[in-house]
Amino acid sequence: MSGKSSALVLERFGALPRLLERPVPEAQPGQTLVRMLAAQVGHLDLNVVDGKFGILPDLPAVPGTNGAGLVLASDTHPAGSLVRINGKGLGLRRDGCWRSHALVPDATAVPVPEGTDPALACGFFTPAGTAWAAVHSVADVRPGERVLVTGAAGAVGSLTVQVAARAGAEVIGVVGRPAKLDRVPAAAKAVLAGDLTAEAVGGPVDAVVDTVGGPVLRAALGLVRPRGRVALVGYTAGRELTVDLADFLLADVSLLPVNLMTRGREVAVDVDRMLGELAAGELELPVERHRPERLAEAVERLRTGEAVGKVVLDFS
Ligand SMILES: NC(=O)c1ccc[n+]([C@@H]2O[C@H](COP(=O)([O-])OP(=O)(O)OC[C@H]3O[C@@H](n4cnc5c(N)ncnc54)[C@H](OP(=O)(O)O)[C@@H]3O)[C@@H](O)[C@H]2O)c1
């Protein structure tokens, strides 16, 4: 296949990728050539752009850990079918999805139902998988439990609220700014992070799913009953937590990591079902779209927490 394609190319960690023209990659055995329609801009992608993640590519590189597009050529996937793409180091140790045409390992492409919005197809897997893993695999939420979710208007947080409520929990959703109080899914009682007291949340909680980290995690830890669980997902508000070990032992609260990279396979079936529910409007995940030329704006909205839901680059 000949012709031109465009790619956001990262040339230096800490600077934004530049949109460059490139030849369309040649089809190869074991690889699927995809015409990208949408690609996610997530915090992980920004950590890669900043050079602040444990797995980084050699530069120049194309970031983008998640995308969705139409198959142009493949031995495995029918031409014209819609696929979502992630895994196998895409956007980490090999070129990712921030480009109009991508040659990716066959196994990174997963068919999605025809007619699915590509922005949803590229953006749902990470927040849905993380929410499911946090609620069911890590925090092991039981019916009747009280669960506090931070960043509850964010992509992972809003789905976590919905998954926890479906598991039969009473959910409290925490947001950092008043404007987001009404963006918390209706299944939760919404509370401001600045008001995070036992009184405001109606007494101790059984579990926390924290997508924010930093001072919000510290405040949330103090609200968990002894033998309760905190599932830690993210650290947008701060990467560090200082723990007084005597207090930690006395509180008897488990702090547990959620890592979608190690749990992607075990949540795959549930997450694919969630795609159908999202497409049918039974679950909600807001998406905001930006053209690749407007990457800087998309990144700014994600970095400042202004964005609500998933931020997606529209390559269509
Ligand atoms: N562990 C895993 O496997 C895994 C998987 C997916 C995502 N993550 C991580 O989970 C976190 C949330 O991801 P997401 O996709 O839900 O992100 P998101 O949609 O941007 O939500 C993050 C929320 O963090 C809050 N926040 C607090 N301080 C912030 C700051 N200084 N800058 C930006 N946001 C701030 C914002 O809510 P308020 O305005 O309400 O405070 C925002 O809604 C990220 O750190 C991401 O890397 C981890």
PDBQT file of the ligand as one rigid body, heavy atoms in Angstrom, charges set to zero:
ROOT
HETATM    1  N1  LIG A 401      -3.348   1.310  37.617  1.00  0.00    +0.000 N 
HETATM    2  C1  LIG A 401      -3.790   1.141  36.373  1.00  0.00    +0.000 C 
HETATM    3  O1  LIG A 401      -3.715   0.074  35.779  1.00  0.00    +0.000 OA
HETATM    4  C2  LIG A 401      -4.424   2.327  35.724  1.00  0.00    +0.000 A 
HETATM    5  C3  LIG A 401      -5.281   2.167  34.629  1.00  0.00    +0.000 A 
HETATM    6  C4  LIG A 401      -5.906   3.291  34.108  1.00  0.00    +0.000 A 
HETATM    7  C5  LIG A 401      -5.652   4.547  34.649  1.00  0.00    +0.000 A 
HETATM    8  N2  LIG A 401      -4.752   4.658  35.672  1.00  0.00    +0.000 N 
HETATM    9  C6  LIG A 401      -4.482   5.946  36.300  1.00  0.00    +0.000 C 
HETATM   10  O2  LIG A 401      -5.656   6.353  36.971  1.00  0.00    +0.000 OA
HETATM   11  C7  LIG A 401      -5.691   7.761  37.038  1.00  0.00    +0.000 C 
HETATM   12  C8  LIG A 401      -7.033   8.248  36.557  1.00  0.00    +0.000 C 
HETATM   13  O3  LIG A 401      -7.186   7.962  35.168  1.00  0.00    +0.000 OA
HETATM   14  P1  LIG A 401      -8.431   8.525  34.388  1.00  0.00    +0.000 P 
HETATM   15  O4  LIG A 401      -8.309   8.033  32.999  1.00  0.00    +0.000 OA
HETATM   16  O5  LIG A 401      -9.660   8.280  35.139  1.00  0.00    +0.000 OA
HETATM   17  O6  LIG A 401      -8.101  10.087  34.422  1.00  0.00    +0.000 OA
HETATM   18  P2  LIG A 401      -9.100  11.319  34.393  1.00  0.00    +0.000 P 
HETATM   19  O7  LIG A 401     -10.312  10.999  33.625  1.00  0.00    +0.000 OA
HETATM   20  O8  LIG A 401      -8.268  12.477  33.982  1.00  0.00    +0.000 OA
HETATM   21  O9  LIG A 401      -9.495  11.461  35.913  1.00  0.00    +0.000 OA
HETATM   22  C9  LIG A 401      -8.529  11.790  36.885  1.00  0.00    +0.000 C 
HETATM   23  C10 LIG A 401      -9.143  12.683  37.928  1.00  0.00    +0.000 C 
HETATM   24  O10 LIG A 401      -8.102  13.057  38.830  1.00  0.00    +0.000 OA
HETATM   25  C11 LIG A 401      -8.475  14.268  39.438  1.00  0.00    +0.000 C 
HETATM   26  N3  LIG A 401      -7.305  15.103  39.667  1.00  0.00    +0.000 N 
HETATM   27  C12 LIG A 401      -6.874  15.476  40.878  1.00  0.00    +0.000 A 
HETATM   28  N4  LIG A 401      -5.785  16.213  40.783  1.00  0.00    +0.000 NA
HETATM   29  C13 LIG A 401      -5.502  16.317  39.501  1.00  0.00    +0.000 A 
HETATM   30  C14 LIG A 401      -4.478  16.968  38.795  1.00  0.00    +0.000 A 
HETATM   31  N5  LIG A 401      -3.516  17.660  39.416  1.00  0.00    +0.000 N 
HETATM   32  N6  LIG A 401      -4.480  16.889  37.452  1.00  0.00    +0.000 NA
HETATM   33  C15 LIG A 401      -5.429  16.174  36.802  1.00  0.00    +0.000 A 
HETATM   34  N7  LIG A 401      -6.433  15.525  37.439  1.00  0.00    +0.000 NA
HETATM   35  C16 LIG A 401      -6.459  15.616  38.769  1.00  0.00    +0.000 A 
HETATM   36  C17 LIG A 401      -9.495  14.925  38.519  1.00  0.00    +0.000 C 
HETATM   37  O11 LIG A 401     -10.693  14.912  39.240  1.00  0.00    +0.000 OA
HETATM   38  P3  LIG A 401     -11.107  16.105  40.184  1.00  0.00    +0.000 P 
HETATM   39  O12 LIG A 401     -11.065  17.351  39.340  1.00  0.00    +0.000 OA
HETATM   40  O13 LIG A 401     -12.459  15.697  40.599  1.00  0.00    +0.000 OA
HETATM   41  O14 LIG A 401     -10.107  16.127  41.315  1.00  0.00    +0.000 OA
HETATM   42  C18 LIG A 401      -9.677  13.975  37.361  1.00  0.00    +0.000 C 
HETATM   43  O15 LIG A 401     -11.037  13.835  37.005  1.00  0.00    +0.000 OA
HETATM   44  C19 LIG A 401      -4.490   8.246  36.237  1.00  0.00    +0.000 C 
HETATM   45  O16 LIG A 401      -3.429   8.490  37.139  1.00  0.00    +0.000 OA
HETATM   46  C20 LIG A 401      -4.144   7.063  35.362  1.00  0.00    +0.000 C 
HETATM   47  O17 LIG A 401      -2.768   7.042  35.007  1.00  0.00    +0.000 OA
HETATM   48  C21 LIG A 401      -4.158   3.577  36.219  1.00  0.00    +0.000 A 
ENDROOT
TORSDOF 0
